[in-house]
């Protein structure tokens, strides 16, 4: 991961629906100390901890996350892909 995060940072992530893979949305998350690994940070969203990894599209602003969402999931005619 190229960007460094600090405990307490608020970030925005694209989260896919685990039951419907072509459905995703932008969610706010916090960077927190990992509860099981005190020397590591984690994403905290919706009462769940996620390890920081390249598996997540993490953005520092909601606008950047929304733009990435639009590029990935909205077709040129304005309809959602899928």
ROSESE-524503 format. One record per residue: z negated, y negated, x negated of N, C-alpha, C in turn; residue number from 1. Coordinates in steps of 0.05 Angstrom, whole numbers, plus 5000, padded with zeros to 4 digits. Each point is the difference from the previous one (the first is absolute). Layout:
<nzz->Z; nyy->Y; nxx->X; cazz->Z; cayy->Y; caxx->X; czz->Z; cyy->Y; cxx->X; num->NUM>
...
***
This chain:
<nzz->5000; nyy->5024; nxx->4983; cazz->5000; cayy->4976; caxx->5017; czz->5000; cyy->4975; cxx->4982; num->1>
<nzz->5018; nyy->4982; nxx->5006; cazz->5003; cayy->4977; caxx->4983; czz->4980; cyy->4978; cxx->5006; num->2>
<nzz->4994; nyy->4995; nxx->5025; cazz->4982; cayy->4979; caxx->5008; czz->4971; cyy->5008; cxx->4998; num->3>
<nzz->4983; nyy->4983; nxx->4990; cazz->4972; cayy->5005; caxx->4998; czz->4986; cyy->4989; cxx->5025; num->4>
<nzz->4981; nyy->5015; nxx->5010; cazz->4985; cayy->4992; caxx->5023; czz->4971; cyy->4997; cxx->4993; num->5>
<nzz->4985; nyy->4984; nxx->5015; cazz->4972; cayy->4996; caxx->4996; czz->4985; cyy->5008; cxx->5026; num->6>
<nzz->4976; nyy->5009; nxx->4996; cazz->4983; cayy->5007; caxx->5023; czz->4997; cyy->4975; cxx->5018; num->7>
<nzz->5005; nyy->5003; nxx->5026; cazz->4999; cayy->4978; caxx->5018; czz->5026; cyy->4988; cxx->5008; num->8>
<nzz->5022; nyy->5007; nxx->4985; cazz->5026; cayy->4990; caxx->5007; czz->5008; cyy->5010; cxx->5027; num->9>
<nzz->5013; nyy->4983; nxx->5016; cazz->5012; cayy->5008; caxx->5025; czz->5030; cyy->5003; cxx->4995; num->10>
<nzz->5011; nyy->5023; nxx->5008; cazz->5028; cayy->5006; caxx->4995; czz->5012; cyy->5010; cxx->5027; num->11>
<nzz->5026; nyy->5004; nxx->4999; cazz->5014; cayy->5010; caxx->5024; czz->5017; cyy->5024; cxx->4991; num->12>
<nzz->5000; nyy->5021; nxx->5016; cazz->5014; cayy->5025; caxx->4993; czz->5017; cyy->5008; cxx->5024; num->13>
<nzz->5022; nyy->5014; nxx->4993; cazz->5016; cayy->5013; caxx->5021; czz->4988; cyy->5028; cxx->5004; num->14>
<nzz->4992; nyy->5005; nxx->5024; cazz->4988; cayy->5026; caxx->5007; czz->5019; cyy->5014; cxx->5020; num->15>
<nzz->5007; nyy->5025; nxx->4994; cazz->5016; cayy->5016; caxx->5018; czz->4982; cyy->5015; cxx->5019; num->16>
<nzz->5010; nyy->5004; nxx->5024; cazz->4986; cayy->5017; caxx->5019; czz->5003; cyy->5029; cxx->4990; num->17>
<nzz->4978; nyy->5014; nxx->4996; cazz->5002; cayy->5027; caxx->4990; czz->5013; cyy->5020; cxx->5019; num->18>
<nzz->5001; nyy->4993; nxx->5025; cazz->5012; cayy->5018; caxx->5020; czz->5030; cyy->4994; cxx->5006; num->19>
<nzz->5008; nyy->4975; nxx->4994; cazz->5027; cayy->4991; caxx->5005; czz->5009; cyy->4985; cxx->4975; num->20>
<nzz->5015; nyy->5014; nxx->4982; cazz->5006; cayy->4989; caxx->4974; czz->5017; cyy->4975; cxx->5000; num->21>
<nzz->5015; nyy->4995; nxx->5021; cazz->5017; cayy->4976; caxx->4999; czz->4986; cyy->4976; cxx->5014; num->22>
<nzz->4974; nyy->5002; nxx->5004; cazz->4984; cayy->4978; caxx->5011; czz->4980; cyy->4991; cxx->4979; num->23>
<nzz->5001; nyy->4974; nxx->4995; cazz->4982; cayy->4988; caxx->4980; czz->4992; cyy->4973; cxx->5009; num->24>
<nzz->4978; nyy->4989; nxx->4988; cazz->4992; cayy->4973; caxx->5006; czz->4986; cyy->4988; cxx->4976; num->25>
<nzz->4996; nyy->4974; nxx->5001; cazz->4985; cayy->4986; caxx->4979; czz->4971; cyy->5000; cxx->5007; num->26>
<nzz->4983; nyy->5008; nxx->4981; cazz->4972; cayy->5000; caxx->5005; czz->4985; cyy->4985; cxx->4978; num->27>
<nzz->4980; nyy->4985; nxx->5008; cazz->4983; cayy->4987; caxx->4980; czz->4981; cyy->5021; cxx->4988; num->28>
<nzz->4994; nyy->4998; nxx->4975; cazz->4982; cayy->5018; caxx->4986; czz->4984; cyy->4984; cxx->4980; num->29>
<nzz->4978; nyy->5011; nxx->4991; cazz->4984; cayy->4987; caxx->4980; czz->4999; cyy->5018; cxx->4975; num->30>
<nzz->4999; nyy->4987; nxx->4977; cazz->4995; cayy->5015; caxx->4975; czz->4970; cyy->5002; cxx->4997; num->31>
<nzz->4990; nyy->5024; nxx->4998; cazz->4971; cayy->5005; caxx->4998; czz->4995; cyy->5020; cxx->4977; num->32>
<nzz->4975; nyy->5002; nxx->4993; cazz->4992; cayy->5021; caxx->4981; czz->5002; cyy->5027; cxx->5014; num->33>
<nzz->5012; nyy->5019; nxx->4986; cazz->5003; cayy->5027; caxx->5012; czz->4972; cyy->5012; cxx->5004; num->34>
<nzz->4994; nyy->5010; nxx->5024; cazz->4973; cayy->5010; caxx->5005; czz->4992; cyy->5025; cxx->4984; num->35>
<nzz->5020; nyy->5016; nxx->4992; cazz->4994; cayy->5024; caxx->4985; czz->5005; cyy->4998; cxx->4970; num->36>
<nzz->5014; nyy->4979; nxx->4992; cazz->5007; cayy->4996; caxx->4972; czz->4994; cyy->4971; cxx->4993; num->37>
<nzz->4975; nyy->4994; nxx->4993; cazz->4991; cayy->4972; caxx->4996; czz->5016; cyy->4984; cxx->4980; num->38>
<nzz->5014; nyy->5012; nxx->4982; cazz->5016; cayy->4985; caxx->4980; czz->5028; cyy->4995; cxx->5009; num->39>
<nzz->5007; nyy->5007; nxx->5025; cazz->5027; cayy->4996; caxx->5011; czz->4999; cyy->4984; cxx->5025; num->40>
<nzz->5023; nyy->4987; nxx->5006; cazz->5003; cayy->4985; caxx->5024; czz->5016; cyy->5016; cxx->5021; num->41>
<nzz->4998; nyy->4992; nxx->5025; cazz->5014; cayy->5014; caxx->5022; czz->5008; cyy->4980; cxx->5021; num->42>
<nzz->5019; nyy->5008; nxx->5016; cazz->5008; cayy->4984; caxx->5024; czz->4981; cyy->5009; cxx->5022; num->43>
<nzz->4991; nyy->4981; nxx->5016; cazz->4983; cayy->5006; caxx->5023; czz->5013; cyy->4988; cxx->5024; num->44>
<nzz->5008; nyy->5018; nxx->5019; cazz->5013; cayy->4991; caxx->5025; czz->4993; cyy->5019; cxx->5022; num->45>
<nzz->4993; nyy->4990; nxx->5023; cazz->4994; cayy->5016; caxx->5023; czz->4979; cyy->5022; cxx->4994; num->46>
<nzz->4979; nyy->4991; nxx->4987; cazz->4977; cayy->5018; caxx->4993; czz->5007; cyy->5023; cxx->4982; num->47>
<nzz->5023; nyy->4997; nxx->4985; cazz->5008; cayy->5021; caxx->4981; czz->5004; cyy->4988; cxx->4973; num->48>
<nzz->4994; nyy->5016; nxx->4979; cazz->5005; cayy->4993; caxx->4973; czz->5025; cyy->5014; cxx->4990; num->49>
<nzz->5017; nyy->4986; nxx->4986; cazz->5024; cayy->5011; caxx->4988; czz->5001; cyy->4993; cxx->4971; num->50>
<nzz->5006; nyy->5019; nxx->4982; cazz->5002; cayy->4993; caxx->4972; czz->5023; cyy->4981; cxx->4995; num->51>
<nzz->4996; nyy->4981; nxx->4981; cazz->5022; cayy->4983; caxx->4993; czz->5021; cyy->5016; cxx->4984; num->52>
<nzz->5024; nyy->5000; nxx->5010; cazz->5021; cayy->5015; caxx->4986; czz->5027; cyy->4988; cxx->5007; num->53>
<nzz->5020; nyy->5009; nxx->4987; cazz->5028; cayy->4990; caxx->5006; czz->5010; cyy->5012; cxx->5026; num->54>
<nzz->4984; nyy->5016; nxx->5013; cazz->5008; cayy->5011; caxx->5026; czz->4998; cyy->4979; cxx->5022; num->55>
<nzz->4987; nyy->4978; nxx->4995; cazz->4996; cayy->4979; caxx->5020; czz->5017; cyy->4976; cxx->4992; num->56>
<nzz->5012; nyy->4988; nxx->5020; cazz->5014; cayy->4974; caxx->4997; czz->4979; cyy->4979; cxx->5006; num->57>
<nzz->4989; nyy->4988; nxx->4979; cazz->4978; cayy->4981; caxx->5002; czz->5011; cyy->4972; cxx->4995; num->58>
<nzz->4993; nyy->4981; nxx->5017; cazz->5009; cayy->4972; caxx->4998; czz->4977; cyy->4981; cxx->5001; num->59>
<nzz->5002; nyy->4978; nxx->4985; cazz->4978; cayy->4981; caxx->5000; czz->5000; cyy->4981; cxx->5024; num->60>
<nzz->5023; nyy->4999; nxx->5014; cazz->5001; cayy->4983; caxx->5024; czz->5012; cyy->5015; cxx->5023; num->61>
<nzz->4992; nyy->4992; nxx->5024; cazz->5010; cayy->5012; caxx->5024; czz->5030; cyy->4995; cxx->5002; num->62>
<nzz->5009; nyy->4976; nxx->4992; cazz->5028; cayy->4993; caxx->5002; czz->5017; cyy->5019; cxx->4983; num->63>
<nzz->4991; nyy->5006; nxx->4976; cazz->5015; cayy->5018; caxx->4982; czz->5001; cyy->5028; cxx->5012; num->64>
<nzz->4978; nyy->5009; nxx->5012; cazz->4999; cayy->5026; caxx->5013; czz->5019; cyy->5001; cxx->5024; num->65>
<nzz->5000; nyy->4979; nxx->5016; cazz->5018; cayy->4999; caxx->5023; czz->5029; cyy->5000; cxx->4992; num->66>
<nzz->5007; nyy->4986; nxx->4978; cazz->5027; cayy->5000; caxx->4990; czz->5009; cyy->5028; cxx->4991; num->67>
<nzz->4982; nyy->5013; nxx->4986; cazz->5006; cayy->5028; caxx->4991; czz->5003; cyy->5018; cxx->5024; num->68>
<nzz->4984; nyy->4997; nxx->5020; cazz->5002; cayy->5016; caxx->5025; czz->5027; cyy->4995; cxx->5012; num->69>
<nzz->5008; nyy->4975; nxx->5003; cazz->5026; cayy->4993; caxx->5012; czz->5023; cyy->5013; cxx->4985; num->70>
<nzz->4999; nyy->4999; nxx->4973; cazz->5021; cayy->5011; caxx->4984; czz->5001; cyy->5030; cxx->5002; num->71>
<nzz->4977; nyy->5013; nxx->5003; cazz->4999; cayy->5029; caxx->5001; czz->5004; cyy->5012; cxx->5028; num->72>
<nzz->4991; nyy->4986; nxx->5021; cazz->5000; cayy->5013; caxx->5026; czz->5015; cyy->4986; cxx->5022; num->73>
<nzz->5012; nyy->4977; nxx->4995; cazz->5015; cayy->4986; caxx->5021; czz->5029; cyy->4999; cxx->4992; num->74>
<nzz->5017; nyy->5009; nxx->5017; cazz->5029; cayy->5000; caxx->4995; czz->5011; cyy->4972; cxx->5003; num->75>
<nzz->5025; nyy->4996; nxx->4991; cazz->5012; cayy->4973; caxx->5001; czz->5001; cyy->4988; cxx->5027; num->76>
<nzz->5002; nyy->5016; nxx->5021; cazz->5002; cayy->4989; caxx->5027; czz->4972; cyy->4994; cxx->5012; num->77>
<nzz->4979; nyy->5003; nxx->4984; cazz->4973; cayy->4993; caxx->5009; czz->4985; cyy->5023; cxx->5013; num->78>
<nzz->5013; nyy->5023; nxx->5003; cazz->4986; cayy->5024; caxx->5011; czz->4987; cyy->5015; cxx->4978; num->79>
<nzz->4978; nyy->5013; nxx->5007; cazz->4986; cayy->5017; caxx->4981; czz->5016; cyy->5025; cxx->4993; num->80>
<nzz->4999; nyy->5008; nxx->4975; cazz->5013; cayy->5023; caxx->4991; czz->4986; cyy->5025; cxx->5010; num->81>
<nzz->5014; nyy->5020; nxx->5009; cazz->4987; cayy->5025; caxx->5009; czz->5000; cyy->5002; cxx->5028; num->82>
***
